[in-house]
Amino acid sequence: MKDVTHVINYSIPRELDSYVHRIGRTARSGKSGFAMSLVTQSNMSLIPRIEKMTSSRMRRQTAQTS
């Protein structure tokens, strides 16, 4: 896959290396990209580990429900 600009994750795999590889597809060859992850409360504990692995901060937003 070339020139992937966006990755949307509907779940975070327990194998964080797989997650980092997946989101890395948006930033090949020095390009920038966007990755969004839908995270349940039970997976929130994975976020600090992901941030540490990627040396970046994830912006948190809460989905509105009707």
N, CA and C of each residue as an Amber inpcrd file, in Angstrom:
protein
   198
   0.8340000  -1.1750000   0.0000000   0.0000000   0.0000000   0.0000000
   0.8800000   1.2400000   0.0000000   0.6500000   2.0970000  -0.9510000
   1.4040000   3.3400000  -1.0360000   0.4940000   4.5110000  -0.7190000
   1.0980000   5.5450000  -0.2060000   0.4070000   6.8110000   0.0100000
  -0.8780000   6.7010000   0.8260000  -0.8250000   5.9280000   1.9060000
  -1.9580000   5.8590000   2.8270000  -1.9370000   7.1370000   3.6550000
  -3.0480000   7.8760000   3.6490000  -3.0880000   9.1370000   4.3830000
  -3.8160000   9.0320000   5.7120000  -4.7380000   8.0630000   5.8390000
  -5.5400000   7.9190000   7.0520000  -5.6560000   6.4430000   7.4350000
  -5.5760000   6.1740000   8.7290000  -5.8400000   4.8440000   9.2700000
  -6.8470000   5.0250000  10.3930000  -7.9340000   4.2720000  10.3500000
  -8.9410000   4.3150000  11.4130000  -9.0080000   2.9340000  12.0460000
  -8.6990000   2.8730000  13.3240000  -8.6930000   1.6160000  14.0700000
  -9.9770000   1.5040000  14.8700000 -10.7180000   0.4440000  14.6620000
 -11.9280000   0.2520000  15.4490000 -11.6460000  -0.5510000  16.7040000
 -10.4380000  -1.0820000  16.8060000 -10.0070000  -1.7260000  18.0450000
  -8.4830000  -1.6860000  18.1020000  -7.9470000  -1.7570000  19.2920000
  -6.4980000  -1.7670000  19.4850000  -6.0790000  -3.2040000  19.7620000
  -5.1630000  -3.7550000  18.9540000  -4.7310000  -5.1270000  19.2070000
  -3.8760000  -5.2070000  20.4710000  -3.9400000  -6.3170000  21.1380000
  -3.1090000  -6.5170000  22.3360000  -1.6260000  -6.5250000  21.9810000
  -1.3180000  -6.9140000  20.7700000   0.0630000  -6.8900000  20.2820000
   0.3450000  -5.4630000  19.8170000   0.9190000  -4.6520000  20.6840000
   1.0910000  -3.2410000  20.3620000   2.0400000  -3.0150000  19.1990000
   2.9670000  -3.9390000  18.9510000   3.8320000  -3.7990000  17.7830000
   3.0070000  -3.7940000  16.5070000   1.9470000  -4.5980000  16.4610000
   1.0580000  -4.6230000  15.2970000   0.3570000  -3.2800000  15.1330000
  -0.0620000  -2.6950000  16.2300000  -0.7360000  -1.4010000  16.1910000
   0.2090000  -0.3260000  15.6560000   1.4240000  -0.2900000  16.1860000
   2.3920000   0.7200000  15.7640000   2.7280000   0.5400000  14.2840000
   2.8620000  -0.6950000  13.8400000   3.1170000  -0.9610000  12.4170000
   1.9520000  -0.4580000  11.5620000   0.7430000  -0.7050000  12.0070000
  -0.4580000  -0.2960000  11.2650000  -0.5470000   1.2140000  11.1290000
  -0.3670000   1.9480000  12.2370000  -0.4800000   3.4040000  12.1500000
   0.7200000   4.0100000  11.4230000   1.8300000   3.3120000  11.4160000
   3.0140000   3.7950000  10.7130000   2.8440000   3.8380000   9.2090000
   1.8470000   3.1570000   8.6860000   1.6010000   3.1690000   7.2450000
   1.2600000   4.5650000   6.7370000   0.8190000   5.4430000   7.6270000
   0.4370000   6.7960000   7.1920000   1.6340000   7.7210000   7.0670000
   2.7860000   7.3250000   7.5290000   3.9280000   8.2440000   7.5490000
   5.1500000   7.6510000   6.8520000   4.9600000   7.0590000   5.7320000
   6.0690000   6.4810000   4.9770000   6.8580000   7.5760000   4.2720000
   8.1380000   7.3760000   4.1770000   9.0350000   8.2680000   3.4230000
   8.9170000   9.7250000   3.8540000   8.7870000   9.9600000   5.1360000
   8.7420000  11.3180000   5.6500000   7.4280000  12.0480000   5.4610000
   6.4180000  11.3550000   4.9660000   5.1130000  11.9860000   4.7740000
   4.3590000  11.9990000   6.0960000   3.3620000  12.8530000   6.1810000
   2.5410000  12.8890000   7.3860000   1.2380000  12.1550000   7.1260000
   0.5790000  11.7790000   8.2000000  -0.6810000  11.0700000   8.0700000
  -1.5220000  11.2400000   9.3200000  -2.6560000  10.5780000   9.3260000
  -3.6200000  10.7020000  10.4110000  -4.0690000   9.3050000  10.8210000
  -4.0180000   9.0310000  12.1110000  -4.5120000   7.7680000  12.6360000
  -5.5220000   8.0710000  13.7340000  -6.6760000   7.4280000  13.6560000
  -7.7120000   7.5840000  14.6670000  -8.0280000   6.2040000  15.2280000
  -8.1760000   6.1320000  16.5300000  -8.4820000   4.8610000  17.1810000
  -9.7110000   5.0110000  18.0540000 -10.6300000   4.1040000  17.8980000
 -11.8090000   4.0480000  18.7560000 -11.4450000   3.1340000  19.9230000
 -11.4800000   3.6850000  21.1280000 -10.9740000   2.9650000  22.2980000
 -12.0690000   2.8430000  23.3380000 -12.2870000   1.6260000  23.8140000
 -13.2470000   1.4120000  24.8930000 -12.5590000   1.6610000  26.2350000
 -13.3480000   1.8470000  27.2470000 -12.8070000   2.0850000  28.5810000
 -11.8660000   0.9570000  29.0070000 -12.1730000  -0.2580000  28.6260000
 -11.3400000  -1.3960000  29.0270000  -9.9610000  -1.3890000  28.3600000
  -9.7960000  -0.6320000  27.2780000  -8.4990000  -0.5600000  26.6000000
  -7.7380000   0.7370000  26.8850000  -8.2920000   1.6010000  27.7020000
  -7.6470000   2.8800000  27.9840000  -6.2640000   2.7090000  28.6110000
  -6.0470000   1.6130000  29.3120000  -4.7430000   1.3930000  29.9460000
  -3.6360000   1.1760000  28.9180000  -3.9940000   0.8780000  27.6670000
  -2.9930000   0.6730000  26.6140000  -2.4610000   1.9940000  26.0650000
  -3.2030000   3.0710000  26.2420000  -2.8350000   4.3540000  25.6410000
  -1.4570000   4.8480000  26.1080000  -1.1570000   4.8700000  27.3970000
   0.1880000   5.3260000  27.8010000   1.3090000   4.4740000  27.1930000
   1.0870000   3.1970000  27.0430000   2.1000000   2.3280000  26.4310000
   2.3020000   2.6710000  24.9580000   1.2030000   2.9380000  24.2630000
   1.2930000   3.3140000  22.8520000   2.0120000   4.6570000  22.7160000
   1.6630000   5.5970000  23.5620000   2.3020000   6.9100000  23.5140000
   3.8050000   6.7880000  23.7580000   4.1880000   5.9290000  24.6530000
   5.6100000   5.7320000  24.9280000   6.3030000   5.0880000  23.7280000
   5.6730000   4.0800000  23.1260000   6.2700000   3.3910000  21.9750000
   6.4260000   4.3170000  20.7730000   5.4810000   5.2240000  20.5870000
   5.4830000   6.0900000  19.4070000   6.1040000   7.4570000  19.6710000
   6.4560000   7.7290000  20.9090000   6.9890000   9.0400000  21.3020000
   6.0680000  10.1760000  20.8590000   4.7870000   9.9410000  21.0090000
   3.8060000  10.9690000  20.6610000   2.6200000  10.8890000  21.6040000
   1.8660000  11.9820000  21.6580000   0.6850000  12.0300000  22.5060000
  -0.5590000  11.8410000  21.6520000  -1.5010000  11.1020000  22.1810000
  -2.7700000  10.9120000  21.4950000  -3.7530000  11.9570000  22.0330000
  -4.4830000  12.5550000  21.1360000  -5.5150000  13.5200000  21.5350000
  -6.7860000  12.7520000  21.8510000  -7.3520000  13.0070000  23.0040000
  -8.5280000  12.2800000  23.4360000  -9.7980000  13.0980000  23.1910000
 -10.8010000  12.4300000  22.6600000 -12.1250000  13.0210000  22.5030000
 -13.1320000  11.9630000  22.8670000 -14.2520000  12.3940000  23.3910000
 -15.3310000  11.4750000  23.7520000 -16.3950000  11.5200000  22.6820000
 -16.8150000  10.3400000  22.2460000 -17.8790000  10.2580000  21.2430000
 -19.2000000  10.5790000  21.9040000 -20.0000000  11.3410000  21.2140000
 -21.3230000  11.6680000  21.7290000 -22.2960000  10.5540000  21.3660000
 -23.1530000  10.2260000  22.3070000 -24.1870000   9.2230000  22.0390000
 -25.5460000   9.8930000  22.1230000 -26.4770000   9.3460000  21.4180000
 -27.8160000   9.9590000  21.4360000 -28.7420000   9.2400000  22.3840000
